[in-house]
Amino acid sequence: MFKHKDLLGLKDVTAEEITEILDVADEMKKYLCGSERKSDLLKGKTLVTLFYENSTRTRTSFELAGKLLGASEVNISVATSSVQKGETLIDTGETLDAMKIDFIAIRHPMAGAPKLLAEHVKASVLNGGDGMHEHPTQALLDMLTIREKLGKIAGLKVAILGDIKHSRVAMSNLIGLKKLGAEVYFYAPATMVPKDIEKLGAKIAKSREEAIDGADAVMGLRIQLERQNGGLFPSLSEYSRFYGVNDALLKYAKKGAIVLHPGPVNRGVELTPQVIDGDKSVILEQVTGGVAVRMALLKLLAEYRENCL
Ligand code: CP
């Protein structure tokens, strides 16, 4: 059984718990894609989304996940909240807690902010991405998509290309995929490969061809211009030429390989438009899986709250 008050990162979660989340998400996806979408599983519960950074997929899918399971959902717009008057994260959290809410989904530019919040609130905290640290629900939806499309995760080769250094998605995927028995290959400009990442089990490829050779899944990562100080690569067009993924490179991948991207995509930079819209792409299936994964997590956290708190 999933034994956590919060979901802060995949570092804290066992392989068995990841598998449990994915199994519940499979069920949630059937419900999400079915015609009967009425559930009162979370009736009377309240979810707050508290996003200090922009988001389309993560915030919307948390909101939908709560609503589809019968919870009440409130979005706090940080731009118009008392955060702008200088209220601290802890004070904001304690204020929300006093309103007797059950779940807070948070995105924050500082690594560790969800953990700090979780230590000060009774509500369950779900990390929707913290700085360059972790984005656990993204990695879970990536693993859900890989497992659904390829039937398993153990033994697969997953190639991840792009801005590894600034990517919380890369970090959570590395941790989660390794726990489930996959091999993870990274390829990026040397300026975008974090020091000592091999100690966490990543393999660093010397070329795009080496990374993609025999890969079962190829993931492009967004170039995060907002987290860079500049100068990490000469220009977007050169990045695309030397580090992007195109159809010619995908010929090195295994037959039946899939292409993922967490989004938002810089079209023509990390992946060519032909790859994004091509038959190997599962990018929109990832988005659907994102709602299912967040539904699964709300269900499992609600059960933990009911039974263990
Ligand atoms: N993948 C992801 O986190 O997308 P958003 O920034 O749109 O939430």
Residues whose N, C-alpha, C, O or C-beta is under 5 A from the ligand:
A	BS01	CP	N54 S55 T56 R57 T58 R59 P262 G263 P264
